[in-house]
Structure formats: C-alpha cells, structure tokens
Amino acid sequence: MSLGIKEFSDLMFDKLTELGDEVILTNPKTTSKYPCRELNTPLKSTTRTKALYRFQISIKHWADKQRETMEMTDITDEKLLEKNLIRTNTSLCLYDTIVQKYAVTTTYEVNYNELTNAFQIIR
C-alpha cells in the first residue's frame, strides 16, 4: 500500500506533537499559542522504480525571540531524524509584524520505500 500525502502529513504532525509545542496546519493568528510549528503541505515525487517515493516537507517555527526559533529547528532536526528525515534547506529568520513573532522555515526530505514500508535517509 502506498503512503499518501495525507498519511505522511499526519505522521509528521503526530511526531512533532511529541515535542510539546503546538503544531498547526495554517498561518498562526495573534491568539495562537506560541511557540508553535506550522506544518506545510508535503510534496511527494516518484522515482523510476515506482516503489520508492521522495517526500519533502517544510516546517515554519514561530516564537517570541529569534534565538528561540533557532533552538526549535535543532530540536525538530533531532525528532525528525528518528524517521530518517534530514534538513535540506533553511530560510532566513523573519519578523511578522501582524503576530509580532519571529519565524524560520526549514525543509526536510526522506525517501520512502514502499516494498519495505520504511523511511530511508537520502544519500
């Protein structure tokens, strides 16, 4: 059975929830609980073998201080490495004047082998 985008997103949501901060699927509001992680819709691409998929997901880390967002990205790295996801990109830390919080986006990738039902590190 193939792992779909929704199932992968649910798996990442559950994994990030283990960290204790709020995990959201849309832009935070001024009333949102901070710090929080915003989970964006994953991308799924098929390789030539059709049994190996590559998933990519971006996570935006929101907090009161810039340094706190940096710490959050390191914690996210450790948690997602448990599923063999590695960070492939980091955006600049930006200040949102509406919610008055800092945000930094990190992108992660992993291969999923349908035959073995396992996540594999991208080499």
C-alpha positions in Angstrom: 0.0 0.0 0.0 1.3 3.4 -0.9 1.9 6.1 1.6 -0.1 9.2 0.6 0.5 12.9 1.3 -2.3 13.0 3.9 -0.8 9.9 5.8 2.7 11.4 5.6 1.4 14.8 6.9 -0.5 13.0 9.7 2.6 11.1 10.7 4.7 14.3 10.8 2.0 16.1 12.7 2.0 13.3 15.4 5.8 13.2 15.5 6.1 17.0 16.1 3.3 17.0 18.6 5.5 14.8 20.8 7.8 17.8 21.3 5.1 19.6 23.4 4.7 22.8 21.4 1.5 23.4 19.4 1.5 22.1 15.8 -0.7 23.9 13.3 -1.6 23.5 9.7 -2.3 27.1 8.8 -0.7 30.5 9.5 -0.8 31.4 13.2 -3.0 34.1 14.5 -2.4 36.7 17.2 -4.4 34.4 19.5 -2.4 31.3 18.7 -0.3 29.6 21.4 3.5 30.2 21.0 6.0 28.8 20.4 4.5 26.7 17.6 5.3 24.8 14.5 3.4 25.3 11.2 3.3 22.2 9.1 3.1 22.9 5.4 1.6 20.5 2.8 4.2 17.9 1.8 5.4 17.2 -1.7 5.6 13.6 -3.0 7.6 12.6 -6.0 8.0 9.2 -7.6 11.3 7.7 -8.7 11.8 5.4 -11.7 11.3 2.3 -9.6 7.8 3.4 -8.7 8.3 1.7 -5.3 10.5 4.5 -3.9 9.0 7.9 -3.2 10.6 11.1 -2.0 8.8 13.2 0.5 9.6 16.8 1.2 8.0 18.9 3.9 8.6 22.5 5.2 8.0 23.5 8.8 7.8 27.0 10.0 8.9 27.6 13.6 7.3 30.5 15.4 8.5 32.1 18.6 8.9 35.4 20.6 12.7 35.5 20.0 14.9 34.8 17.0 17.2 32.6 19.0 14.3 30.5 20.2 13.3 29.7 16.6 16.9 28.6 16.0 16.7 26.2 19.0 13.4 24.9 17.8 14.9 24.0 14.4 17.6 22.0 16.1 15.0 20.1 18.2 12.9 19.5 15.1 16.0 18.1 13.4 16.6 15.6 16.2 13.0 14.5 16.3 12.6 14.0 12.5 15.9 12.2 12.3 14.1 9.4 14.2 12.2 8.9 10.9 15.4 9.4 8.8 14.3 12.9 7.6 17.2 15.3 7.0 17.2 19.0 6.7 17.8 20.2 3.2 17.2 23.9 3.5 16.7 26.8 6.0 15.2 30.2 5.3 16.1 33.5 6.8 14.5 34.3 10.1 11.8 36.9 9.5 9.7 39.0 11.9 6.0 39.0 11.3 4.6 42.4 12.3 1.0 41.2 12.5 1.5 38.4 15.0 4.7 40.1 16.3 6.7 36.9 16.3 9.8 35.5 14.6 9.6 32.7 12.1 12.2 30.5 10.4 11.3 27.8 7.8 13.2 24.5 7.5 12.7 21.9 4.8 13.2 18.2 5.2 13.4 15.3 2.8 13.2 11.5 3.1 12.8 8.5 0.8 10.0 6.1 1.5 10.4 2.5 0.3 7.0 1.0 -0.4 8.4 -2.5 -0.6 9.9 -2.5 2.9 7.5 0.1 4.3 10.5 2.1 5.6 11.9 5.6 5.5 15.4 5.8 4.1 17.9 8.6 4.5 18.7 10.4 1.3 22.4 10.0 0.4 
